[in-house]
Amino acid sequence: YNGKVLSIRQDDLRTLAVIYDQSPSVLTEQLISWGVLDADARRAVAHEEG
């Protein structure tokens, strides 16, 4: 990956969401808008929350 890929586990996302005082889905959208996550991450979060 040459340091170009960041893996975020579901548990990590939930922890970050608590820190940012947001739901995991809202935080996912924020991370996508910052260019940190690929838009495909929406499906994983929706599946986890659904």
C-alpha distances in whole Angstrom, upper triangle without the diagonal:
4,5,6,6,9,11,14,17,20,22,20,21,24,24,23,26,28,28,28,31,29,29,25,26,27,24,22,23,23,20,19,22,20,17,15,15,15,19,18,18,22,22,21,23,26,26,26,28,31
4,5,8,10,13,16,19,23,24,22,23,26,26,24,27,30,28,28,32,31,31,27,28,29,26,23,25,24,21,21,23,20,18,16,17,17,21,21,21,24,25,24,26,29,29,29,31,33
4,6,8,11,14,17,20,21,18,19,23,23,21,24,26,25,25,28,27,27,24,25,26,22,21,22,21,18,18,20,18,15,13,14,16,19,20,19,22,24,22,23,27,27,27,29,31
4,7,10,13,16,20,21,18,19,22,22,20,23,26,24,24,27,26,26,23,23,24,21,18,20,19,15,15,17,15,12,10,11,12,16,17,16,20,21,20,21,25,25,25,27,30
4,6,10,13,16,18,15,16,19,20,18,20,23,22,22,25,24,23,20,20,21,18,16,18,18,14,14,16,14,12,9,9,10,14,14,13,17,18,17,18,21,22,21,24,26
4,6,10,13,14,12,12,16,16,14,17,20,19,19,22,20,20,17,18,19,16,14,16,16,12,13,15,13,11,8,8,10,14,14,12,16,17,15,16,20,20,19,21,24
4,6,10,11,9,10,14,14,13,16,18,18,18,21,20,19,15,17,18,15,13,16,16,13,14,17,15,14,10,9,11,14,13,11,14,15,13,14,17,17,16,19,21
4,7,8,6,6,10,11,10,12,15,15,15,18,16,15,12,14,15,12,11,14,14,11,13,16,15,14,10,9,11,14,13,10,13,14,11,11,15,15,14,16,19
4,5,5,6,9,10,11,12,14,15,16,18,17,15,12,14,16,13,12,16,16,14,15,19,18,17,14,12,14,15,14,11,13,14,10,10,14,14,11,14,17
4,5,5,6,9,10,10,13,14,15,16,14,12,9,11,14,12,11,14,16,14,15,18,18,18,15,13,15,15,14,10,12,12,9,8,11,11,8,10,13
4,5,5,6,9,10,11,13,14,15,14,13,10,13,15,13,13,17,17,15,18,21,20,20,17,16,18,19,18,14,15,16,12,11,14,14,11,12,16
4,5,5,6,9,10,11,12,14,13,13,10,13,14,12,12,15,15,13,16,18,17,18,14,13,16,18,17,13,15,16,13,12,16,16,13,14,18
4,5,5,6,9,10,10,12,10,9,6,9,11,8,8,12,12,10,13,15,15,15,12,11,14,15,15,11,12,14,11,9,13,14,11,12,15
4,5,5,6,9,10,10,9,8,6,9,11,9,10,13,14,13,16,18,18,19,16,15,17,18,17,14,14,15,13,10,13,14,11,11,14
4,5,5,6,9,10,10,10,9,13,13,11,12,16,15,14,17,19,18,20,16,16,19,20,20,16,17,19,16,14,17,18,14,14,18
4,5,5,6,8,9,9,8,11,11,8,10,13,12,11,14,16,15,16,13,14,17,18,19,15,16,18,16,13,17,18,15,15,19
4,5,5,6,5,6,5,9,8,6,9,11,11,11,14,15,15,17,15,14,17,17,18,15,15,17,15,12,15,17,14,13,17
4,5,5,6,8,8,12,11,10,13,15,14,14,18,19,18,20,18,18,21,21,22,18,18,20,18,15,17,19,16,15,19
4,5,8,10,11,14,13,10,13,16,14,14,17,18,17,19,17,18,21,22,23,19,20,22,20,17,20,22,19,18,22
4,5,9,10,12,10,8,11,13,11,11,15,15,15,17,15,16,19,20,21,18,18,21,19,16,19,21,19,18,21
4,7,9,12,10,9,13,14,12,14,17,17,17,20,18,19,22,21,23,19,19,21,20,17,18,21,18,16,20
4,6,8,6,6,10,11,10,12,14,15,16,18,17,16,19,18,20,16,15,18,17,13,15,18,16,14,17
4,5,5,6,8,10,11,12,14,15,17,18,17,16,18,17,18,14,13,15,14,10,11,14,12,10,13
4,6,5,6,9,10,10,12,14,15,16,14,13,15,14,14,11,10,12,11,7,9,12,10,8,12
4,5,5,6,9,10,11,12,14,15,14,12,13,12,12,10,7,10,10,6,7,10,10,8,11
4,5,5,6,9,10,11,13,14,14,13,14,13,14,12,10,13,13,10,11,14,13,12,14
4,5,5,6,9,10,10,12,11,10,13,12,14,11,10,14,13,10,12,15,14,13,16
4,5,5,6,9,10,11,9,8,9,9,10,7,7,10,10,8,10,13,12,12,15
4,5,5,6,9,10,10,9,10,8,11,9,8,11,12,10,11,15,15,14,16
4,5,5,6,9,9,9,11,11,14,12,11,15,15,13,15,18,17,17,19
4,5,5,6,5,6,9,9,12,10,10,14,14,12,15,17,17,17,20
4,5,5,6,5,6,6,9,8,9,12,13,12,14,17,17,17,19
4,5,8,8,9,9,12,12,12,15,16,15,17,20,20,20,22
4,6,8,10,11,14,13,14,18,18,17,19,22,22,22,24
4,6,7,9,12,12,13,16,17,16,19,21,21,22,24
4,7,10,12,10,13,16,15,15,18,20,19,20,23
4,6,8,7,9,12,12,12,14,16,16,17,20
4,5,6,8,10,11,12,14,16,17,18,20
4,5,6,8,10,11,12,14,15,16,18
4,5,6,7,9,10,12,13,15,16
4,5,5,6,9,10,11,12,14
4,6,5,6,8,10,11,12
4,5,5,6,9,10,10
4,6,5,6,9,10
4,5,5,6,8
4,5,5,6
4,6,5
4,6
4
